[in-house]
Every structure is written in structure tokens, then in C-alpha cells.
Amino acid sequence: MLRFIFIPVLLLYGMISLYPQTLSLAECYTAAKAASESMAIERETLAQLEERAGQAFGAFFPAATATGTLSLQQNMYHNGVVNSSYANADAQGLKLSLSQPVFRGFRLLSGLDVAGNALGAEKENREWLLALLFVDTATVFYTVLSLENDRALLKKQEAVYNDRINDLNRRIAIGKSRATEVLTVDAARSVLQAQIEAVSAQLESARDLFAYITKRDRQTALTEDAELPLSLDNEAAYRVMAVKRPDVRAMQRKWDAAKAAAIVARAALFPSVDAGANVTINRSGTATTNASDIAWGVQLGFSYALDTAGVFFSKIREAESQEKQTALAYAQALRLAERDIMSLYHVVSADINQLAALTRASVLAERNYKETLNDYNYSLVKIQDVLNALISFQDTKRSLDRMRFTAKNDLIKLETISVRSNDMLRNSK
């Protein structure tokens, strides 16, 4: 009995799975993160840098060496007497040695700082890559929605043209219209059909890009989570966020790493101090050398490398130059971040103003079309006037919808690159 219930359930599940799932922007972003090879590469890069940071920390611990020896020597006989130089030649030994760096001219601490800042810079770089991926996903998401809406409006306009042609044919039959009026509308319909094909081609291209970014079915239905409020704070509220951008913070960490690298280079001018200890266990020697008496030993060594060719000072100058170069790169990144944020801020501000103007224009164009159509019914205007009013209304409506999607996309870009209040990006990391 259960199999008669189970089999239809499986068939229903299979039929449902054949249809693409509806995805929101947040779900598209989650899919894009899972599909991105760049993010997978970044994870491996972070893993490598974490290991390097661990290696730098390990330099503070003593280096231990264990040495074991086993020597077997055949005794030599001369006239039946053992040669004294080979007596007790068999030997076994185990030696444990420890070497602890005591002073390296602050090289170890600075090396740890270099590794830590390199790791921190890469983490910030990962955050920036996630932000850029979100921007790319949002752009594709709203491009698909905009083109789908645009094509739907054009289809509706085509249906209006079809109805108008049918109406004109009826009017011709009763002598109220001429054949040229039908030809005029039919020509406009042909132009409209060409526009539909152009928009359809753009939509297919956008769908291909969507499938590439998310690795989802290219025909997956998309839906907006909620209406995005189109509003802006003052310019200063966005400008001050430039220093908090992940790419700027990454450059700050690289600058800190360059400072530490310069200290490492200067450390070559200081002497090195090392402490050592060794323990010898169960060792037997030859008849002439009683090495088993040495049970342990400690050493304290000093070394100073002489810079006879001026290499040390050359490396110091190179490191200091790299530090200055990185400082300039940080200043440049900060200025570029401020420029990008302010440029996009003005774009979004213009989008909002255009959206308000187009909203009013759409209302007026619709009213004009209805009034013109009413006048045509009373033979007060020609069909060309109706056609012009219809085209104006439909074009204004399409411009309004395109601007609505563009404004949403631009606002998301602004909120993302200024790291202000993009909850979707923050909550889905």
C-alpha cells in the first residue's frame, strides 16, 4: 500500500524539480559565493597565509635536534692478538640538542608583525571581493528584472497595436477610416516587434551572465525581496566611510607590513645571540676516548655578520623605499575610494530626481493618450495623433520602470562600496 503512495510522491517531486526555483537577490548572492572560483582561491590563499603566520610564531621556540648513532666495527687481530686501536670500537649514542634564539635585533618580532599584517590584509581583501561579488550579482539581478519588465511592456504595447488595427479595419468597413491609417499602425507595430527582438536578445545575454555567476538554471525566476527605499543621507555621511572600506583597510595593513619589513632589514646591523644545550644519553666510545663522561652541556653564542659589500645597507634602503611606496599606495587608495563613493552618490541623487520627474511624466503621458483616444473616437484628431500619444506614453512608462531598477541597483552599489548599511552583505558572509 505504501508503494502506491510513495511512487506518486516521487513523481510529483521530480516534476516540481524540473521547474526553476524562484530566487531573491540574497539567494542569488549566496549561490554566487558558492559558485565563485575566485572566492575558493581566496580561501586557499588565506589558509596559506595563516600557516605562514604560524611559522613566524614558531621561530620564537627552540629548535630541537635528536641524533642517534650506532657504529659496528670488526675487531682486527694480529698474530692472534687484538689490535688495541680497534678495541671496543662498537658504539651507540643518543644526543638531544636545543638551540634557542635570544636576540635577533627585533627581527623575530617584526617578522611576526609582517606575517600578521599580510594575513590581515588578505582577510580585508576577501571582504572586498565579497562586496564586489555582491555588486556584480545585484547588477545582473536587476538587469534581468529590468529587461523582463521591458519586454512585457513591449508585448502589451504590441497587443494594443493589434487591437487598434482590428478597430481600424472595422472603421474602414463602415467608412470612418482609411486604409492608410491601418498601414501607419501596422508599420509602427513592425518597428515595435523589432524592439521586442532586440530586448529579447539582451535578456538572453543577461540570463547567460546570471547562469555563469550563480551556476543556476538560466531560466530561474527572480523576485525582489522588498521595496527598496530610495533615500540618501548627506554627502559627509558617505565620504567618511571611505577609510573603512575593506580595500583601503587592506592597503593600511600592507603599509604596516612594509614598516615591519623595514625593521627586519635594519635588524641585520645587530649581533645575534643564541643559547644552546645538549644532553648525551647512553654513549660508549673507543678504548682511548671515554665520551660517556659528557652527560650535558650549555652554550651561549654571539655572532655578527660583517657587511663588507654594503648589502645590508642596500637592503635597508630598499625596504624603506618599499615602505614609502606602500604609504603612497594607501593614500591613493583612500582618495580613489572617496572619489568612487562621491561619484556614485551623485549618480544615485540624479537617479532619484529622474525617478520623480519620470513618475510625473508617466501620469501626464497616460492622461494625454486617453484624451487623444477619446478625441479620435469623435473624429477630432487623426490616427497618427493617437499613435504618437500611445508611443509617448509607452516610452515614458518603460523609461520609468528602467529608471526604477537602475536606481535600486545604483543605491545598492553605493551602500556596498561605502560599507554603510548593507545588511544582506553583512549577514550572508
GIPE-V608475 format. One record per backbone hydrogen bond with DSSP energy under -1.0 kcal/mol. NH is the residue of the N-H (numbers start at 0). CO is the residue of the C=O. Records with the same first field share a line. If there is no record, write none. Layout:
NH->CO, CO
This chain:
5->1
6->2
8->4
9->5
10->6
11->7
12->8
13->9
14->10
15->11
16->12
18->15
22->220
27->23
28->24
29->25
30->26
31->27
32->28
33->29
34->30
35->31
39->35
40->36
41->37
42->38
43->39
44->40
45->41
46->42
47->43
48->44
49->45
50->46
51->47
52->48
53->49
54->50
55->51
56->52
57->53
59->56
60->57
62->98
64->96
66->94
68->92
70->90
77->80
80->77
82->75
85->82
88->85
90->70
92->68
93->280
94->66
95->278
96->64
97->276
98->62
99->274
101->272
102->272
109->105
110->106
111->107
112->108
113->109
114->110
115->111
116->112
117->113
118->114
119->115
120->116
121->117
122->118
123->119
124->120
125->121
126->122
127->123
128->124
129->125
130->126
131->127
132->128
133->129
134->130
135->131
136->132
137->133
138->134
139->135
140->136
141->137
142->138
143->139
144->140
145->141
146->142
147->143
148->144
149->145
150->146
151->147
152->148
153->149
154->150
155->151
156->152
157->153
158->154
159->155
160->156
161->157
162->158
163->159
164->160
165->161
166->162
167->163
168->164
169->165
170->166
171->167
172->168
173->169
174->171
175->170
182->178
183->179
184->180
185->181
186->182
187->183
188->184
189->185
190->186
191->187
192->188
193->189
194->190
195->191
196->192
197->193
198->194
199->195
200->196
201->197
202->198
203->199
204->200
205->201
206->202
207->203
208->204
209->205
210->206
211->207
212->208
213->209
214->210
219->216
222->22
230->228
237->234
238->234
239->235
240->237
241->238
243->240
244->241
248->244
249->245
250->246
251->247
252->248
253->249
254->250
255->251
256->252
257->253
258->254
259->255
260->256
261->257
262->258
263->259
264->260
265->261
266->262
267->264
268->265
269->266
271->302
272->102
273->300
274->99
275->298
276->97
277->296
278->95
279->294
280->93
283->91
286->86
290->288
293->290
296->277
298->275
300->273
302->271
307->305
313->309
314->310
315->311
316->312
317->313
318->314
319->315
320->316
321->317
322->318
323->319
324->320
325->321
326->322
327->323
328->324
329->325
330->326
331->327
332->328
333->329
334->330
335->331
336->332
337->333
338->334
339->335
340->336
341->337
342->338
343->339
344->340
345->341
346->342
347->343
348->344
349->345
350->346
351->347
352->348
353->349
354->350
355->351
356->352
357->353
358->354
359->355
360->356
361->357
362->358
363->359
364->360
365->361
366->362
367->363
368->364
369->365
370->366
371->367
372->368
373->369
374->370
375->371
376->372
378->375
379->374
385->381
386->382
387->383
388->384
389->385
390->386
391->387
392->388
393->389
394->390
395->391
396->392
397->393
398->394
399->395
400->396
401->397
402->398
403->399
404->400
405->401
406->402
407->403
408->404
409->405
410->406
411->407
412->408
413->409
414->410
415->411
416->412
417->413
418->415
419->414
422->420
425->421
426->422
